[in-house]
Amino acid sequence: MFPAEMLGEASKYIVDGLQLDLLLLNGEPVGVDLPPSVVMRVKDVEMSGRHWRATMEGPARLETGLVVEVPPSFPQAIESASIRRMGNI
């Protein structure tokens, strides 16, 4: 088992059943190579509040605790979403 603390922000992109490449240094795990996108369950979408008025986007909390910004047209009843990683995580 690879400790989540060692992964930092990358741990928020890891879901059950996801295949990863484990990076080793001298036989010890030092990180993982994440896929460019991951499908995750949406737990909650905040559809109102000051955030929406100011940015026209609002927070959606995913199954791993990751919070992403979504547009007002994002359907509230959606069960999962494909999340694309941005940058080096």
MOKAMO-V701672 format. One record per backbone hydrogen bond with DSSP energy under -1.0 kcal/mol. CO is the residue of the C=O (numbers start at 0). NH is the residue of the N-H. Records with the same first field share a line. If there is no record, write none. Layout:
# MOKAMO-V701672
CO->NH / NH
This chain:
# MOKAMO-V701672
2->5
3->6
6->9
7->10
8->11
9->12
10->13
14->17
20->32
22->29 / 30
24->27
27->24
30->22
32->20
35->84
37->82
39->80
40->62
43->60
48->52
49->53
50->54
51->55
57->69
58->45
59->67
60->42 / 43
61->64
65->61
67->59
69->57
70->73
74->77
78->41
80->39
82->37
